[in-house]
Every structure is written in structure tokens, then in C-alpha cells.
Amino acid sequence: MKFKTGLVLSGGGTRGFAHIGALQALEEAGIQVDVISGTSVGSIVGALYADGHSPTQMLELFRQNKVIQLTRLSLFSNGILSLSGLKKKLNKYIRARTFEELKRPLFVTITNIHRGEVEYVHEGPLADMIVASATIPILFSPVRINQELYIDGAVIDNFPVKPIRQLCEKIIGINIMPHSRIQKIRGIRDVAMRTFQLYVYAMNRNSSAECDLLIEPMDIAGFGYLGSKRGMEMYRLGYDAAKKQLDTFKNW
């Protein structure tokens, strides 16, 4: 094994506030992370953490930078919006320009549209790969890298344990898209959202089983993926879920 402890961060849009809360609890418990793997918002949080930002600093950045401020209208393209604003913010707040310059190793999950394959990137230029990993298809325009088009890694692997499982003695996974029962379906929007959730759950099951410590804030199922008004509530859910699990694993 190359690393003692690996951290896996799932996708889930602005539910990423919960990732930050869970990381705060891990830090308070004195747990050191040696390598990180992330998809979508998990890659954003992972990059900030790998760059040396504390959970407190990340929380402030997330509260300051709402999703709508990171996007711009992209007519006549392959998506309604582009994430050009996200790249600018990443270059502003992340000191590293390449994966190699990060303080911790990071694996970012992206989906290659042309080949229909998932890729786990851990070297080379950083910002474009993170933006690609967070590019929700149809909503956002694909990112072109070396003549190939890329979208959200969550399309194929929303909980990327695979690239680091064999590299680590132990894996901590934070899944902000857990399986849970919902009480009401109020229309086609809810049906579409629920279908997506069930698809992701089915895709995540094997990865979840590979984690030595799995943190899932179950009550987050009632939150959307693009709204940040309830960010502090999601942060608290992630923090509380991590504290509960850490109380169970006293000898971590």
C-alpha cells in the first residue's frame, strides 16, 4: 500500500456543503487524509482540500460563491450554460496549477463523451479537469480537452473508490447522494429527480461496500442539487453524520 488513508467524495451539486461539514468532523477527530478521489462537486472540494484549504475556509468560499455566479448563458452550444466562471474561481482560490503541485495527491473523475468511458486523472493541468468533472450534461456545455469532449464524471462513476482502493490501507467515503425513502412525488420534476437518484444509488452500491468508513447524511435526500440557500443546514448534516460514524469507529 502506498497510502494509509484515502478519502472519496461523491458528486451531488451544492450538497457539497455536507462534504465540508464531514471534513470538519474528521479534522476534529485528528484523522489525516493522504490521498483524495472525487467526482463533480467532490472534485472541487477535494481540490481545495488537497491544495491546503481548511474546512472553515472552504465553507466561506462556498457561501460566497453561489452557482449562478459561476455560470453564463451559452446559446447555440451543447448546453444551456457554461462553467467559465468556475474555472476563474478555481484559478483564483487554488494555488496549484497542476495536480503535481497539490499538497495531497488527487484523482478527478471525468467522462469522455466520444469514447463513452470514465477517466481518472491525477496528473497534468488541474482547473480544466475539475470543471469537466462538474459539467452536468445538457445543463452545462461539455469541456473540450485535447480535441475530446468531457462531462461530469458522475455519469459513469459518482463515487470513485476504484482509482485509490488498491493504493490505500483504509478508505473513508463521504456519499452525499445516499439511498433513502421519500414520501411525496409532486409531478414530473420529482419523478425525474427520483429516477436520477435511484440510478446513482444503483451505481454507487459496489463502491460504498469498498469503504472502511462510510459517511452518508441520510436527511440530505430532501435537498436539491443547485440551491445554496440552505448550505449551512447541509454542512451540519455532513458534520453530524461524520461525528456519528466516528463514534462507532473508536479505533480508526
N, C-alpha and C positions, 0 to 999 in steps of 0.2 A: 504494500500500500504506500502511496506517495503522500497522502494527507490523512490526518486524524479525523477531522470533522468537515463534512461538506454540507452546504446549505442549498436547498432547492426552493425556488419561488415561482409559484404558478402565475398564469395570466388572470385577468379579472377586471381590467379597466381601473376606474377610480376606487375600486375596492382595495387598491394598493395601499391605502391608508392603514388597512389591517396588517399588511406586511410590516409596516414601520412600527406599529404597536407591539407586534410579536418580537421584532428585533430588540426593542427596548427591554422587554422582559428577559430575553436571552442575555443581553449585556448585564442586566442587574444580577443575573444568576452566575455571572462570571464565565459564560461559555464563549470560547474563542472559535471563530469560523475560519477555516483555512482555504476553502475554495467555494465558489458560488456558481450555480447554474440557474438561469431564469428565462422565462418566456414573457413577451409583451410587457405589461407593467412590472412584472417580475424582473425583467432585464433592466428596466430603468432603475428600480430600487437597488437591484444587485450592482449595477454600475456605480451608483452613488456610494454604496456601502464599500465596494471594492476600492473606490477612489479615496476613502478615508473619511467620508461624512458620517457623523453620528446620527442615530435615530432622531434626536432632537432637531438637528439641522435639517434632516430630510423632511420632517413633519412641517417645518416652517416653509420649506420650498414648495411642498405640495399644497399648502394652504394659500400661498401667494400666487401660484400659477395654475389657474383654472384651465380646463380642457379647451374651452372656447378661445382662450388667448394663445393657444399653441397651434391653432389650425387656421387655414384660409381657404376660401372658396376656390375650387379648381374645376371650372366648367370645361366641357369638351375633352375630358381626360378619362381615366379609368376608374375614377371615384369622385364622390361629391366634394370631398375636402382633401387637402394635402397637409402633411405634418411638418411643413417647413419651419414653423415656429418651434417645434420640439427640438429640432436639430440645433437651432440657435441657442435655446436654453441649455441643452446638453453641453455645447461648447463653452457656454458662459460659466456653468457651475461645476463641470467635471474638468479637473486639471489635466488628466491623462488624455492624450490624443490617440493612443494605440492601446490595445489590450496588454501589451508588454509593459507599459508604463504604470499600470494599476498596481496598487499595493497588495491586492489579493488576486489570484487567478480567477477569471470569469469566463463562463461559457454562455453564449447567447444563441437562442433557438430562432431560426428563421425558416420560412417555407419558400422554396423555389417554384414559381408557378410553371415555368417552362418544363421542368423535369418532373414536377409533381412529387418532390421529395423534401424531407426535412434536412436541415443542415445545422450542425452545432459548431459555431465559430468561436475560436478562442485566441486568435492572433490577427494582427493587422490593424487597419483603421477602425476606430471604435464607434463614432457617432452614427454613421450610416447604418451600421448593423443593428444598433439599438432602435433606431427609427423604423427600420424594416420589421423588426420583431414586434413592434407595437402597431403596425399598419393593419387595422381591421379591414378585411376585404369589402369592397363595394363602398363602404363609408369613406375610406381613405384611399388615395391613389397609391398604387404599388411603387416601390422604390427600385430604381434601376442601378445595379451594381455590376460592373464588368459585363455589360450587354445582357444581363439576365434580370428578370423582374422578380421581386421578393415581396412577400406579405407576412402577416402575423404568424409567428411560429406556432401559435395555439391551434391553427387549422389542423395540424398533424400531431403536435405534442404540446399540450398545455401544462404539463407537469414534468419537466425534463430531468428525471433522475438518471436516465440512461447514460449520458456522457460522463458522469462522475462516479457512478456506483462502484465501478471496479478500481477507482483511484482512492477511495476513502474507507477508513475503518468503520465510520458511522455516518449516517445521513440524517439530517434534520430537514423535514419537508414542511413548508407552510402553504397550504392549499386554501385559496380564498374563493373557490368555487365548489364547496362541498355538496354532497347529496343530502337533500332534506325534503320533507313533505311540505307542500304549500296548500293553503285552504281554499283560495279563490282563484278562478280563472275568469277574467272580466272582458275578454274579447280577443281578437286576432293577434294583437300585440303580445298579450300574455301567453297565448298559445305558442307563438314564435319564440319568445324568450324561454319558455319552459322546454321546448324542443331542443333548443341550443344547450340549455343546462344539462339535460339528460344525455345528449351526445357527448359533452365534455366529461360527465361523470363516468360514462362507459369507457371512454378513452383513458381516464385517469386511474382506473381501478388497479391495474397492474403496477403502475408507478407508486401509488400510495402504499401498496403492500411491501415495496422495497425500502421504505423509510424505517429507520430505527426509532425515530421520534416524529410523529405526525401531528401537526398543529392545524386544526380546522375550526375556525369560528363559525359554528353552525347557524347562529342567528343572523349572519350576514346575508343569508339567502333572500331576505326581504329588501335588499338594497340593489339599486341599478348598477350600471357599468360606466356611465358617463357623468353622473352628477357628483359634485364635490361639496354641496351644502352640508351634508351630514358626515363630513370627513372625520370629525372628532369622535363621533359615535362609532364609526368603523375602526378607527385607531384603538379605541377602548375595547372593542370586541376582540381584536387581534391580540391585544395585551392580556386580557383576561383568559383567552383560550390558551395562550402560551404559558401563563402562570399555572393554570390548572394542570396542564400536561407535565410541566416541570415538577410540580408537587408529587406527581405519580412516579416520575423517574428521579428519585432522590440521588442515585449514584451516577448520574450522567457524567 
